């Protein structure tokens, strides 16, 4: 209805309710209707002519019944009270036969009828949606957490048309068995009973201030139940206005890992960035883009985005343009040493974070010459340019796959570390270092988005091997630790980030299925929802990743940053290898390339024959 039509409609309803309230007041006090005077009868029959203008002037018809608030309740109270006073004055002046208690009784009936009708309509909106029939698509939910966030979430859900909250779950004994916002609070031992009673579809975690370890305990508690578990964002995200309290989302995988981030050391963050010109190569990649987001918060003089992917560079520059920092977008490849040096000299770069690399193991395994060109020769080119232009700090983003590598990508990244160490010994003006860490959740190559998509599609989930394990951390934490590690560098350092305990990918996949309210197809549940298949390790893939080659590591002033004592070679020893890599990469001679990597990288052993797909195509064409 239009607003005017709604007001007329509610006015007619209120007229009827006022007449009913007046009639009930007279009837309850046993007034004999025929003995009433015409004036007294008029006072009864024409009472709506007094009530409706009073209700209208006091704003009773301005309230939106869907969102009935305390202010609206107060308006009902004011309107009913004022009308009752006016009607009592009429009784006192003209209606001698009516009891003095009649206006008081009328006030009570009006509160019940006029106020109650509005509460009934608001309840109908909350539980039945916009129509007059039950919305069958609404999901029945439990809210885990009866604190402020849980109460706000329950209120927001009552205004929506997608969820019906039935109860709170909370582990605080002080709240259990009490009623909060109309919902009873239960302990976790009642979850199965509530699921059966209310046919619960989802459990919404409303504990944004809880630590990762506590959230992990709660998720472990909820995992046996066949319900979809989702969560509110963290308190930090809400306070920073990055999200709203009602932004319900899938469970953060870091909650399953139970890893609590360590607060950053502000002195380590500022040192290589504040007031300086910073260049990030591979700026639009997963790690590079997060580094850029963190850097603009640390007040650099300017930030240079160096990237070869045009659209990704454009998107990142648009995202950062409101930061108040000068952001310069440069298209180019780190292999082009001349362009890199011109950019460094043109903008007077002080600090370089070298994140540009080919990182996808199977892709590099089948394009080995490009892996060598970008990861080895590209690193050498930008490191050389940094030396020639006397840049102050150079930080290489490395990987745990560089430790005893079984694939081309890992071997090339280990050579990149050797390049950084060799350049540091040969170039006195620049402080070179490398930071080595494992997988980051949310990166372009992460399995988490793949698993979520496979679950949405009904499966199967593909896990290469039942025993495969990986280290994980979030992209923001990794970027922040990279910046802090760079501040700790004294020259030639290989820093290793504390990644916590390795995680079995198979277990992670099972957790994701179960927390989606589904079951895994296995021997015990042949009729389950999602199957897990094991196609086998991909070319060059390892079952277990390591972070150290020799196991020799020393601590630093940061609890999550260690310094590895790794072997290195001089630039004079490395230079012939660089020259040979340039020749081999140009020819695409894969066997010679693999042999040269094996000579240079301790522990590198290709698991299978490395075949360049371009080489295979050329053979077919010639046949």
C-alpha positions as CSV (number, residue, x, y, z in Angstrom):
1,X,0.0,0.0,0.0
2,X,0.9,3.6,-0.4
3,X,1.7,5.5,2.8
4,X,-1.6,7.5,2.8
5,X,-3.6,4.4,2.1
6,X,-1.8,2.6,5.0
7,X,-2.6,5.4,7.4
8,X,-6.3,5.4,6.4
9,X,-6.4,1.6,6.8
10,X,-4.9,1.7,10.3
11,X,-7.2,4.6,11.2
12,X,-10.2,2.5,10.4
13,X,-8.8,-0.4,12.4
14,X,-8.1,1.9,15.4
15,X,-11.7,3.4,15.1
16,X,-13.1,-0.1,15.5
17,X,-10.7,-0.9,18.4
18,X,-11.6,2.4,20.2
19,X,-15.3,1.6,19.9
20,X,-14.7,-1.9,21.2
21,X,-12.6,-0.6,24.1
22,X,-15.3,2.0,25.1
23,X,-18.0,-0.7,24.8
24,X,-16.1,-3.1,26.9
25,X,-15.4,-0.4,29.6
26,X,-19.1,0.3,29.9
27,X,-20.1,-3.3,29.8
28,X,-17.6,-4.4,32.4
29,X,-18.9,-1.8,34.9
30,X,-22.5,-3.0,34.3
31,X,-23.9,0.3,33.0
32,X,-27.4,-0.1,31.6
33,X,-27.2,1.2,28.0
34,X,-30.8,2.3,27.7
35,X,-30.5,4.5,30.7
36,X,-27.7,6.6,29.2
37,X,-28.5,10.1,28.1
38,X,-28.1,11.0,24.4
39,X,-25.0,13.0,25.3
40,X,-23.5,10.0,27.0
41,X,-24.4,7.7,24.1
42,X,-22.8,10.3,21.8
43,X,-19.6,10.3,23.9
44,X,-19.5,6.5,23.4
45,X,-20.4,6.3,19.7
46,X,-18.4,9.3,18.5
47,X,-15.2,8.6,20.5
48,X,-13.2,7.6,17.4
49,X,-13.7,11.2,16.1
50,X,-11.6,12.3,19.1
51,X,-9.2,9.4,19.2
52,X,-8.0,9.3,15.6
53,X,-7.0,13.0,15.4
54,X,-5.1,12.6,18.7
55,X,-3.4,9.5,17.5
56,X,-2.5,11.2,14.2
57,X,-1.2,14.4,15.8
58,X,1.0,12.4,18.2
59,X,2.6,10.5,15.3
60,X,1.1,7.1,16.0
61,X,0.7,6.5,12.2
62,X,4.3,7.5,11.4
63,X,5.8,4.4,13.0
64,X,6.9,1.5,10.7
65,X,5.4,-1.6,12.3
66,X,8.1,-3.8,10.8
67,X,10.7,-2.1,13.1
68,X,8.6,-1.5,16.2
69,X,10.9,0.3,18.7
70,X,10.8,1.7,22.2
71,X,10.0,5.1,20.7
72,X,7.0,3.7,18.9
73,X,5.8,2.0,22.1
74,X,6.1,5.3,23.9
75,X,4.1,7.0,21.2
76,X,1.3,4.4,21.7
77,X,1.4,5.1,25.5
78,X,1.2,8.9,24.9
79,X,-1.6,8.7,22.4
80,X,-3.8,6.3,24.5
81,X,-3.2,8.3,27.6
82,X,-4.0,11.7,26.1
83,X,-7.2,10.3,24.5
84,X,-8.2,8.7,27.8
85,X,-7.7,12.0,29.6
86,X,-9.9,13.9,27.1
87,X,-12.5,11.2,27.3
88,X,-12.4,11.3,31.1
89,X,-13.0,15.1,30.9
90,X,-16.1,14.4,28.8
91,X,-17.4,11.9,31.3
92,X,-16.8,14.3,34.1
93,X,-18.7,17.1,32.3
94,X,-21.5,15.3,30.5
95,X,-21.9,11.7,31.6
96,X,-23.1,11.6,35.2
97,X,-24.3,7.9,34.8
98,X,-20.8,6.6,34.0
99,X,-18.6,5.4,36.7
100,X,-15.4,7.5,37.4
101,X,-13.5,4.2,36.9
102,X,-14.6,3.9,33.3
103,X,-11.8,6.1,31.8
104,X,-9.2,4.2,33.7
105,X,-10.6,0.9,32.4
106,X,-10.8,2.4,28.9
107,X,-7.1,3.3,29.1
108,X,-6.2,-0.3,30.0
109,X,-8.3,-1.7,27.1
110,X,-6.9,0.7,24.6
111,X,-3.3,-0.2,25.6
112,X,-4.2,-3.9,25.1
113,X,-6.1,-3.4,21.8
114,X,-4.2,-0.5,20.1
115,X,-0.8,-1.4,21.4
116,X,-1.4,-5.1,21.1
117,X,-2.5,-4.9,17.5
118,X,0.8,-3.2,16.6
119,X,2.9,-5.8,18.4
120,X,0.9,-8.5,16.7
121,X,1.6,-7.0,13.3
122,X,5.3,-6.5,14.1
123,X,5.5,-10.2,15.2
124,X,3.8,-11.2,12.0
125,X,6.5,-9.4,10.0
126,X,9.2,-11.0,12.1
127,X,8.0,-14.6,11.9
128,X,5.9,-14.7,8.7
129,X,7.6,-12.2,6.4
130,X,5.7,-9.7,4.3
131,X,2.8,-12.0,3.4
132,X,0.3,-13.6,5.6
133,X,1.6,-17.1,5.2
134,X,4.7,-18.7,6.6
135,X,7.8,-18.1,4.5
136,X,9.0,-21.7,4.0
137,X,12.4,-20.6,2.7
138,X,13.5,-19.1,6.0
139,X,16.2,-20.9,7.8
140,X,15.9,-22.0,11.4
141,X,19.1,-20.9,13.3
142,X,20.7,-21.0,16.7
143,X,23.0,-18.1,17.7
144,X,26.2,-19.1,19.5
145,X,27.0,-16.3,21.8
146,X,24.5,-14.3,23.9
147,X,26.6,-11.2,24.3
148,X,26.2,-7.9,22.6
149,X,27.0,-9.1,19.1
150,X,24.6,-12.1,19.6
151,X,21.7,-9.8,20.8
152,X,22.3,-7.4,17.9
153,X,22.3,-10.3,15.4
154,X,19.1,-11.7,16.9
155,X,17.4,-8.3,16.5
156,X,18.6,-7.8,12.9
157,X,17.5,-11.3,12.0
158,X,14.0,-10.6,13.4
159,X,13.7,-7.7,10.9
160,X,14.8,-9.9,7.9
161,X,13.0,-12.5,5.9
162,X,15.7,-15.2,5.6
163,X,16.3,-16.5,9.1
164,X,14.4,-17.4,12.3
165,X,16.4,-17.4,15.5
166,X,15.1,-19.9,18.1
167,X,17.6,-19.7,21.0
168,X,21.1,-18.7,22.1
169,X,23.9,-21.1,23.0
170,X,26.5,-19.7,25.4
171,X,29.2,-21.3,27.6
172,X,28.8,-18.7,30.4
173,X,27.0,-20.3,33.4
174,X,25.7,-16.7,34.3
175,X,23.7,-16.6,31.1
176,X,22.5,-20.1,30.8
177,X,18.8,-20.8,31.5
178,X,18.0,-17.1,31.3
179,X,16.0,-15.2,28.7
180,X,17.8,-12.6,26.5
181,X,15.8,-10.5,24.0
182,X,13.0,-13.1,24.2
183,X,15.3,-16.1,23.5
184,X,16.3,-18.6,26.1
185,X,20.0,-19.2,26.6
186,X,21.2,-22.9,26.6
187,X,24.5,-24.6,27.2
188,X,26.1,-26.5,24.3
189,X,24.9,-29.9,25.7
190,X,21.4,-28.9,24.5
191,X,22.4,-28.3,20.9
192,X,21.2,-31.7,19.5
193,X,17.9,-31.3,21.4
194,X,17.4,-27.9,19.9
195,X,18.3,-29.1,16.4
196,X,15.7,-31.8,16.6
197,X,13.0,-29.7,18.2
198,X,13.3,-26.7,15.8
199,X,14.7,-28.4,12.7
200,X,17.8,-26.1,12.9
201,X,19.6,-25.4,9.6
202,X,22.4,-23.2,10.7
203,X,24.4,-22.2,13.8
204,X,25.6,-18.6,13.6
205,X,28.7,-17.8,15.7
206,X,28.3,-14.4,17.2
207,X,31.6,-14.1,19.2
208,X,33.6,-11.6,17.2
209,X,36.0,-10.8,20.1
210,X,36.9,-14.5,20.8
211,X,40.4,-15.7,20.2
212,X,41.3,-18.1,17.4
213,X,41.9,-20.9,19.9
214,X,38.5,-20.4,21.5
215,X,36.8,-20.3,18.1
216,X,38.6,-23.5,17.2
217,X,37.3,-25.2,20.4
218,X,33.7,-24.1,19.5
219,X,34.0,-25.3,15.9
220,X,35.2,-28.7,17.2
221,X,32.2,-28.8,19.5
222,X,29.8,-28.0,16.6
223,X,31.4,-30.3,14.0
224,X,29.5,-33.5,14.9
225,X,26.1,-31.9,14.4
226,X,24.7,-31.9,10.9
227,X,24.2,-28.1,10.6
228,X,25.8,-25.4,8.6
229,X,28.1,-23.2,10.8
230,X,28.7,-19.6,9.8
231,X,30.2,-16.7,11.7
232,X,30.2,-13.0,12.3
233,X,33.4,-11.1,11.3
234,X,36.1,-10.3,13.8
235,X,35.7,-7.4,16.3
236,X,38.6,-5.6,14.6
237,X,36.9,-5.7,11.2
238,X,33.7,-4.4,12.8
239,X,35.4,-1.5,14.7
240,X,37.4,-0.6,11.6
241,X,34.1,-0.4,9.6
242,X,35.4,-3.0,7.2
243,X,32.2,-5.0,7.7
244,X,28.9,-4.7,9.5
245,X,27.6,-6.7,12.5
246,X,25.1,-8.5,10.2
247,X,27.7,-9.6,7.7
248,X,27.3,-13.4,8.3
249,X,29.8,-15.4,6.3
250,X,31.4,-18.8,6.1
251,X,33.7,-20.0,8.9
252,X,37.1,-18.5,8.6
253,X,39.6,-21.3,8.0
254,X,42.0,-19.7,10.4
255,X,39.5,-20.4,13.1
256,X,39.9,-24.1,12.4
257,X,43.6,-23.8,12.7
258,X,43.3,-22.0,16.0
259,X,46.2,-19.7,15.2
260,X,46.1,-16.3,17.1
261,X,48.0,-13.5,15.4
262,X,50.8,-11.8,17.3
263,X,50.5,-8.0,17.6
264,X,52.9,-6.2,15.2
265,X,55.9,-4.3,16.5
266,X,55.3,-0.7,15.3
267,X,59.0,0.1,15.4
268,X,59.7,-2.8,13.0
269,X,56.9,-1.7,10.7
270,X,58.0,1.9,10.3
271,X,61.7,1.5,9.8
272,X,61.9,0.5,6.1
273,X,58.8,2.4,5.0
274,X,57.9,5.6,6.8
275,X,58.9,8.7,4.8
276,X,60.5,6.5,2.1
277,X,59.9,5.6,-1.5
278,X,58.8,1.9,-1.7
279,X,58.6,-0.3,-4.8
280,X,56.7,-3.6,-4.8
281,X,57.3,-5.9,-7.8
282,X,54.5,-8.3,-8.6
283,X,52.4,-5.7,-6.8
284,X,49.0,-7.0,-8.0
285,X,49.6,-10.6,-6.8
286,X,48.2,-12.1,-3.6
287,X,51.1,-11.2,-1.4
288,X,52.2,-8.1,-3.4
289,X,48.7,-6.5,-3.2
290,X,48.4,-7.1,0.5
291,X,51.9,-5.7,1.0
292,X,50.8,-2.6,-0.8
293,X,47.7,-2.3,1.4
294,X,49.8,-2.5,4.5
295,X,52.5,-0.1,3.2
296,X,50.1,2.8,2.5
297,X,49.1,2.6,6.2
298,X,52.7,3.2,7.2
299,X,53.1,6.7,5.6
300,X,55.6,6.1,2.8
301,X,56.6,9.1,0.8
302,X,55.3,7.3,-2.3
303,X,54.5,3.7,-3.4
304,X,55.5,2.3,-6.8
305,X,53.4,-0.5,-8.1
306,X,55.5,-2.6,-10.6
307,X,53.4,-5.2,-12.3
308,X,53.1,-6.9,-15.8
309,X,49.4,-7.7,-15.6
310,X,47.6,-4.6,-16.8
311,X,44.1,-5.1,-15.4
312,X,45.2,-6.3,-12.0
313,X,47.5,-3.3,-11.8
314,X,44.6,-1.0,-12.7
315,X,42.3,-2.5,-10.1
316,X,44.9,-2.2,-7.3
317,X,45.7,1.4,-8.2
318,X,42.0,2.3,-8.1
319,X,41.7,0.6,-4.7
320,X,44.7,2.6,-3.3
321,X,44.0,6.0,-4.8
322,X,42.0,7.1,-1.8
323,X,44.9,6.4,0.7
324,X,46.3,9.9,0.5
325,X,49.7,8.4,-0.5
326,X,51.2,9.0,-3.9
327,X,50.8,5.8,-5.8
328,X,52.5,5.3,-9.1
329,X,51.5,2.4,-11.4
330,X,54.2,1.0,-13.7
331,X,53.7,-1.7,-16.3
332,X,56.7,-3.9,-16.7
333,X,58.5,-7.1,-16.1
334,X,61.3,-7.6,-13.6
335,X,63.3,-9.4,-16.4
336,X,63.7,-6.1,-18.1
337,X,66.6,-4.8,-16.0
338,X,66.9,-1.5,-18.0
339,X,63.3,-0.6,-17.3
340,X,63.5,-1.6,-13.6
341,X,66.6,0.6,-13.2
342,X,65.0,3.5,-14.9
343,X,62.0,3.3,-12.6
344,X,64.3,3.1,-9.5
345,X,66.3,6.1,-10.6
346,X,63.3,8.1,-11.7
347,X,61.5,7.9,-8.4
348,X,64.5,7.5,-6.0
349,X,63.4,4.2,-4.6
350,X,64.6,3.4,-1.0
351,X,63.0,0.0,-0.4
352,X,62.1,-2.9,-2.7
353,X,59.8,-5.8,-1.9
354,X,60.3,-8.3,-4.6
355,X,57.1,-10.4,-4.8
356,X,57.1,-11.0,-8.6
357,X,57.4,-14.8,-9.3
358,X,55.7,-17.7,-10.9
359,X,54.5,-19.8,-8.0
360,X,52.1,-22.4,-9.2
361,X,54.0,-25.7,-9.0
362,X,52.4,-27.7,-11.8
363,X,52.3,-24.7,-14.2
364,X,56.0,-24.0,-13.7
365,X,56.8,-27.7,-13.9
366,X,55.5,-27.7,-17.5
367,X,57.0,-24.3,-18.4
368,X,60.4,-24.7,-16.8
369,X,62.2,-22.2,-19.0
370,X,59.7,-19.4,-18.1
371,X,60.1,-20.3,-14.4
372,X,63.9,-19.9,-14.7
373,X,63.4,-16.6,-16.7
374,X,61.1,-15.0,-14.2
375,X,62.1,-16.4,-10.8
376,X,65.9,-16.6,-11.3
377,X,66.8,-14.1,-14.0
378,X,64.1,-11.7,-12.9
379,X,65.4,-11.7,-9.4
380,X,68.9,-11.2,-10.6
381,X,67.9,-8.3,-12.8
382,X,66.0,-6.4,-10.1
383,X,68.6,-7.2,-7.4
384,X,71.4,-6.0,-9.8
385,X,69.4,-2.8,-10.5
386,X,69.0,-2.2,-6.8
387,X,72.7,-2.4,-6.3
388,X,73.6,-0.2,-9.3
389,X,71.1,2.5,-7.9
390,X,72.2,2.1,-4.3
391,X,68.7,1.2,-2.9
392,X,68.7,0.9,0.9
393,X,66.7,-2.3,1.4
394,X,65.8,-5.2,-0.8
395,X,63.5,-8.0,0.5
396,X,62.8,-11.1,-1.5
397,X,59.5,-13.0,-0.9
398,X,60.5,-16.7,-0.9
399,X,58.7,-20.0,-0.2
400,X,59.0,-23.1,1.9
401,X,59.1,-25.0,-1.4
402,X,62.7,-23.7,-1.8
403,X,63.7,-26.2,0.9
404,X,65.0,-29.5,-0.6
405,X,62.8,-28.9,-3.7
406,X,61.3,-31.6,-5.8
407,X,60.0,-29.2,-8.4
408,X,61.2,-26.5,-10.8
409,X,59.4,-23.7,-8.9
410,X,61.0,-24.6,-5.6
411,X,64.4,-24.9,-7.2
412,X,64.2,-21.6,-8.9
413,X,63.1,-19.9,-5.7
414,X,66.1,-21.4,-3.9
415,X,68.4,-20.0,-6.6
416,X,66.6,-16.6,-6.1
417,X,67.6,-16.8,-2.4
418,X,71.2,-17.6,-3.5
419,X,71.1,-14.5,-5.7
420,X,70.0,-12.3,-2.8
421,X,72.8,-13.7,-0.6
422,X,75.4,-13.3,-3.3
423,X,74.4,-9.7,-4.1
424,X,74.5,-8.8,-0.4
425,X,78.1,-9.9,-0.2
426,X,79.0,-8.0,-3.3
427,X,77.1,-4.8,-2.8
428,X,77.9,-2.8,0.3
429,X,75.2,-0.1,-0.2
430,X,72.1,-2.4,-0.1
431,X,70.8,-4.6,2.7
432,X,69.5,-7.7,1.0
433,X,67.3,-10.3,2.7
434,X,64.7,-13.0,1.9
435,X,61.6,-14.1,3.8
436,X,60.5,-17.7,3.5
437,X,57.0,-18.9,4.4
438,X,54.4,-21.5,3.4
439,X,50.9,-21.3,2.0
440,X,48.7,-18.3,2.6
441,X,44.9,-18.7,3.0
442,X,43.1,-16.6,0.4
443,X,45.9,-16.5,-2.1
444,X,45.3,-17.1,-5.8
445,X,46.7,-20.7,-5.5
446,X,45.0,-21.6,-2.1
447,X,42.9,-24.7,-1.9
448,X,40.3,-23.1,0.3
449,X,38.4,-21.3,-2.4
450,X,38.6,-24.4,-4.6
451,X,37.1,-26.6,-1.8
452,X,34.3,-24.1,-1.2
453,X,33.4,-24.1,-4.9
454,X,33.5,-27.9,-5.0
455,X,31.2,-28.1,-2.0
456,X,28.7,-25.6,-3.5
457,X,28.7,-27.8,-6.7
458,X,27.9,-30.9,-4.7
459,X,31.5,-32.4,-4.9
460,X,33.6,-34.2,-5.2
461,X,36.5,-32.5,-3.4
462,X,39.9,-33.3,-4.8
463,X,42.7,-33.9,-2.4
464,X,45.9,-35.1,-4.1
465,X,46.9,-37.5,-1.3
466,X,45.3,-38.6,2.0
467,X,48.5,-37.7,3.9
468,X,49.5,-34.4,2.3
469,X,50.2,-31.6,4.8
470,X,50.8,-27.9,4.4
471,X,51.6,-24.9,6.6
472,X,49.0,-22.0,6.5
473,X,48.7,-18.4,7.5
474,X,46.6,-15.5,6.4
475,X,47.7,-13.1,3.7
476,X,47.5,-10.0,6.0
477,X,49.6,-11.7,8.7
478,X,52.2,-12.9,6.1
479,X,52.5,-9.4,4.6
480,X,52.9,-7.8,8.0
481,X,55.6,-10.3,9.1
482,X,57.4,-9.7,5.8
483,X,57.7,-6.0,6.5
484,X,58.8,-6.6,10.1
485,X,61.4,-9.2,9.0
486,X,62.8,-6.7,6.5
487,X,63.4,-4.3,9.4
488,X,65.4,-7.0,11.2
489,X,67.8,-7.6,8.3
490,X,71.5,-7.0,8.7
491,X,72.4,-8.3,5.2
492,X,72.1,-11.7,3.5
493,X,69.5,-13.0,6.0
494,X,67.1,-15.8,5.2
495,X,64.2,-15.2,7.5
496,X,61.7,-18.0,8.2
497,X,58.2,-17.2,9.5
498,X,56.7,-19.4,12.3
499,X,53.8,-21.1,10.4
500,X,52.6,-23.1,13.4
501,X,51.8,-26.8,13.0
502,X,51.3,-28.3,9.6
503,X,47.7,-29.1,8.6
504,X,46.5,-32.3,6.9
505,X,44.6,-31.1,3.8
506,X,42.3,-34.1,4.0
507,X,41.2,-33.2,7.5
508,X,40.7,-29.6,6.4
509,X,38.4,-30.8,3.6
510,X,36.4,-32.9,6.0
511,X,36.0,-30.0,8.4
512,X,34.8,-27.8,5.7
513,X,32.2,-30.4,4.5
514,X,30.9,-31.0,8.1
515,X,30.7,-27.3,9.0
516,X,28.6,-26.8,5.8
517,X,26.0,-29.1,7.4
518,X,26.9,-32.0,5.0
519,X,28.4,-35.4,5.5
520,X,31.4,-37.1,3.8
521,X,30.9,-40.1,1.6
522,X,32.9,-42.9,3.2
523,X,32.5,-46.6,4.4
524,X,30.4,-45.5,7.4
525,X,28.3,-43.1,5.4
526,X,27.9,-44.5,1.8
527,X,24.9,-42.2,1.3
528,X,26.8,-39.1,2.4
529,X,26.7,-35.7,0.6
530,X,30.2,-35.0,-0.6
531,X,32.8,-37.4,-1.8
532,X,36.6,-36.9,-1.4
533,X,38.7,-38.2,-4.2
534,X,42.5,-38.7,-4.3
535,X,43.9,-38.3,-7.8
536,X,47.5,-38.6,-6.6
537,X,50.4,-36.1,-6.2
538,X,50.9,-33.7,-9.1
539,X,54.1,-33.4,-10.9
540,X,56.8,-32.1,-8.6
541,X,54.5,-32.0,-5.5
542,X,55.7,-33.1,-2.1
543,X,53.7,-34.7,0.7
544,X,55.3,-32.6,3.4
545,X,56.8,-29.1,3.1
546,X,59.7,-27.9,5.2
547,X,60.9,-24.4,6.2
548,X,64.6,-25.2,6.9
549,X,67.3,-26.9,4.9
550,X,69.8,-27.7,7.6
551,X,67.6,-27.2,10.7
552,X,70.0,-24.5,11.9
553,X,67.9,-21.5,13.0
554,X,68.3,-18.6,15.5
555,X,65.6,-16.4,17.1
556,X,65.0,-12.7,16.6
557,X,63.3,-10.1,18.7
558,X,60.0,-11.1,17.0
559,X,58.5,-14.4,18.3
560,X,57.3,-15.4,14.9
561,X,60.3,-14.5,12.9
562,X,63.4,-16.8,12.8
563,X,66.7,-16.5,10.9
564,X,68.0,-19.5,9.1
565,X,71.7,-20.2,8.8
566,X,71.8,-21.4,5.2
567,X,74.7,-22.1,2.9
568,X,75.5,-19.4,0.3
569,X,77.9,-18.8,-2.6
570,X,79.6,-15.7,-3.8
571,X,78.5,-13.6,-6.7
572,X,81.7,-14.6,-8.6
573,X,80.7,-18.3,-8.2
574,X,77.1,-17.6,-9.1
575,X,77.7,-15.4,-12.2
576,X,78.6,-18.4,-14.6
577,X,75.4,-20.1,-13.6
578,X,73.4,-17.0,-14.4
579,X,75.0,-16.8,-17.8
580,X,74.2,-20.4,-18.5
581,X,70.6,-20.0,-17.3
582,X,70.2,-17.1,-19.8
583,X,71.4,-19.3,-22.7
584,X,69.4,-22.4,-21.7
585,X,66.1,-20.5,-21.0
586,X,66.4,-19.0,-24.5
587,X,66.8,-22.4,-26.1
588,X,64.2,-24.2,-24.0
589,X,66.7,-27.1,-23.3
590,X,64.8,-28.7,-20.4
591,X,67.2,-31.5,-19.6
592,X,70.2,-29.2,-19.4
593,X,68.2,-26.7,-17.3
594,X,67.2,-29.4,-14.8
595,X,70.8,-30.6,-14.7
596,X,72.1,-27.1,-14.0
597,X,69.5,-26.6,-11.2
598,X,70.6,-29.9,-9.6
599,X,74.2,-28.7,-9.6
600,X,73.4,-25.4,-8.0
601,X,70.6,-26.3,-5.5
602,X,71.5,-28.7,-2.7
603,X,68.9,-31.4,-2.3
604,X,67.0,-30.7,-5.6
605,X,65.7,-34.0,-7.0
606,X,63.1,-34.0,-9.7
607,X,60.4,-36.6,-8.8
608,X,59.7,-37.3,-12.4
609,X,60.9,-36.3,-15.9
610,X,60.3,-32.6,-16.4
611,X,58.7,-32.0,-19.8
612,X,58.3,-28.5,-21.2
613,X,54.9,-28.6,-23.0
614,X,56.3,-26.2,-25.6
615,X,59.0,-28.7,-26.4
616,X,56.4,-31.4,-26.8
617,X,54.4,-29.3,-29.2
618,X,57.4,-28.6,-31.4
619,X,58.1,-32.4,-31.6
620,X,54.5,-33.1,-32.7
621,X,54.6,-30.3,-35.3
622,X,57.9,-31.6,-36.8
623,X,56.5,-35.1,-37.0
